[in-house]
Amino acid sequence: MGKKAEGKRLQGVLLRKVGNAVRDFCLVEEGDRVAVGLSGGKDSFSLLHLMNELKKNSPVKFELVGLTAHNGSPMFQWEKIEGEASRLGVPFHLERTDIMDIVREKLRPDSFACAFCARLRRAALYSAALSLGCNKLALGHHLDDCIETLLMNLFFQGAVKAMPPRLRAEKENIVLIRPLYYVPESMLAEYRDDKGFPTIDCGCYLSCDKLGERREMKKLVDEISARYPKARQSVLAAVKNLEPRYLADKKWHNFNGEAVSPENEDGGSDES
């Protein structure tokens, strides 16, 4: 198979996965105006391309707007992001912020620059999307992001929590969607190479030690998947199949003399 044919096949597979996520979680509806958050990484570029292709062929009519939150660094190469959106014919908006100055001034000694910056950028994207008349904000989080977040919360935060594919933002009248929810990161890396997406430098000079934990989770997922090829799909199935009765959260259980009902006597699992 030639390179062009292989690229077309890859895009077809990705579009099916995105289309399935859109259908399964009702991510895009008639008349939506969707802001696509563009950081300049392979994930957000892939999201923009795939959502644009979906828009061309979908019976559901919706609009797209490319949206980037400028972090205030003079080294941030936002022009390359605008160029990619322009090449696709997608309107683009640059939201200028002083995020780097805020991070430098407000960052607590026990906090991490990248995590703080991400929260500030998310808030800026919400605000800008609303000002542009958008009712939804699409982010480029993929299947591996979901799995790594689940593991990070499990190991470091003591919570069984991952990334939902659709979520109404707190205190904001906008819905966050993740159309790449079914897509593994390795496929996005292939797509980047096929499309030749530009490399973007955000220009940040602050420490990002927090990324060490995510790198460890990424390495762990890769190692487990190498041994058990279906591991990613199994975790995806798990976050779609929560069974609270087998957990110890008091919000779901009354443990004070709770009688075991026949429904809970599931002989299919080894609880010993």
Buried (B, 14 or more C-beta within 10 A) or exposed (E): EEEEEEBEEBBEEBBEBBBBBBEEBEBBBEEBBBBBBBBBBBBBBBBBBBBBBBBEEBEEEBBBBBBBBBBBBEEBBBEBBBEBBEEBEBEBBBBEBBBBEBBEEEBEEEEBBBBBBBEBBBBBBBBBBBEBEBBBBBBBBBBBBBBBBBBBBBEEEEEBEBBEBBEEBEEBEBBBBBBBBBBBBBBBEBBBEBBEBBEBEBBBEBEEEBBEBBEBBBEBBBEBBEEEEEBBEEBBEBBEEEEEEEEEEEEEEEEEEEEEEEEEEEEEEEEE
